[in-house]
Each structure stands twice: as C-alpha cells, then as structure tokens.
C-alpha cells in the first residue's frame, strides 16, 4: 500500500498536574505514515452509516495505538477514531479505519 500522508495518534490518559491533581489529557503516542481519503457523500451513508460532513477513511500498517476513541491529527485538524475496519482479506498487517472530525482539546 502507498502511504503519502502522516498522522499523529493521541491517547487519553490520566496524568497529575504540577499541583498533584489527577486529570485526563491527550498524550502523543505515535506518528505513522498512512493513506488518507475523503469519503464521498453517497459512501458516507451507504457504506459507513454516517450523516456528518467531515469523515476520512485511513489505511495504515497495523499499529496497536489505533483504537476507537483515540484522536488523530491530520492537516491541522483533529479527528476521533470511530470505526476500525480490517483489510478485506482479514490480514492484520494493515488496518482500515474511519475518523470523524472532533473539537476535542488535546493540549490539556
């Protein structure tokens, strides 16, 4: 598979701030090469069941940090990993997943 883009993957974790208070924050866990594709209007509903505007389809080599709920950044936007679709032949050496644009604050 040809990967011409790169995404950063963030995982929600509990951390202690400088005052010792526990809070949730997003931590950068990996940066990976991938193929990012916009999803056409008809495919959004028919293939994936979405009615929202900004979703992307991403193909990458398998990575354990790609989990539903994690955040990825791409093209200065944030997206939540919403669905994971494995390769058509069930081969886990690559992964196909869907992300939905998110307004989450990853900077704490």
C-alpha positions in Angstrom: 0.0 0.0 0.0 1.2 3.5 -0.8 1.4 5.9 2.1 1.9 9.6 1.2 0.4 11.2 4.4 1.3 11.2 8.1 -1.0 11.3 11.1 -0.2 11.8 14.8 -2.1 9.5 17.3 -3.1 10.7 20.7 -4.3 8.5 23.6 -6.4 9.8 26.5 -4.6 9.2 29.8 -4.9 10.3 33.4 -2.0 12.5 34.5 -1.1 14.5 37.6 -0.6 18.2 37.0 2.0 20.4 38.8 -0.4 20.6 41.8 -0.8 16.9 42.1 -4.3 17.0 40.8 -5.3 14.0 38.6 -6.9 14.9 35.2 -7.4 13.5 31.8 -5.2 14.7 28.9 -4.3 13.5 25.5 -0.7 12.2 25.0 1.0 11.8 21.7 1.7 8.1 21.4 2.8 7.7 17.8 3.3 9.3 14.4 2.7 7.0 11.4 2.6 7.1 7.6 -0.8 6.4 6.0 -3.2 6.9 3.2 -6.0 9.4 4.0 -9.0 9.6 1.8 -12.1 11.8 1.9 -15.3 9.8 2.0 -17.8 10.7 -0.8 -21.3 11.8 0.2 -23.0 8.7 -1.0 -20.5 6.4 0.7 -20.9 8.2 4.0 -24.4 6.9 4.4 -24.5 3.7 2.3 -21.2 2.1 3.3 -20.4 3.6 6.7 -23.8 4.9 8.0 -22.7 8.5 8.7 -24.6 11.7 8.1 -21.9 14.0 9.4 -19.9 16.1 7.0 -16.2 15.6 7.7 -15.1 12.0 7.9 -12.0 10.4 6.5 -11.0 6.8 5.6 -7.5 5.9 6.6 -5.3 3.0 5.6 -2.1 2.2 7.5 0.1 -0.6 8.6 -1.2 -2.3 11.7 -0.5 -0.3 14.9 -1.6 -1.1 18.4 -2.2 2.6 19.1 -5.1 2.7 16.6 -8.0 2.3 19.0 -11.6 3.5 18.9 -11.8 6.8 20.8 -8.2 7.8 20.3 -7.6 11.1 18.5 -5.5 11.6 15.3 -4.4 14.9 13.8 -4.1 15.4 10.1 -3.9 18.6 8.0 -4.2 20.8 11.2 -7.5 19.1 12.2 -8.4 16.7 14.9 -10.4 13.5 14.3 -11.7 10.8 16.6 -11.2 7.2 15.6 -14.8 6.0 15.3 -14.7 2.6 13.5 -12.0 0.1 12.7 -12.4 -1.9 9.5 -9.7 -4.6 8.9 -8.3 -5.4 5.5 -10.8 -7.0 3.1 -9.0 -10.3 3.3 -8.7 -10.3 7.1 -5.0 -9.7 7.0 -4.0 -7.8 10.1 -0.7 -6.5 8.6 -2.7 -3.3 7.7 -5.7 -1.6 9.1 -8.5 0.5 7.6 -10.3 2.9 10.0 -12.8 5.7 9.9 -12.3 9.0 11.7 -14.8 11.8 12.4 -13.7 15.5 12.9 -13.6 16.4 16.5 -13.4 19.6 18.5 -11.6 17.9 21.5 -8.8 19.9 23.1 -5.7 17.8 23.0 -3.5 20.3 24.7 -4.9 19.8 28.2 
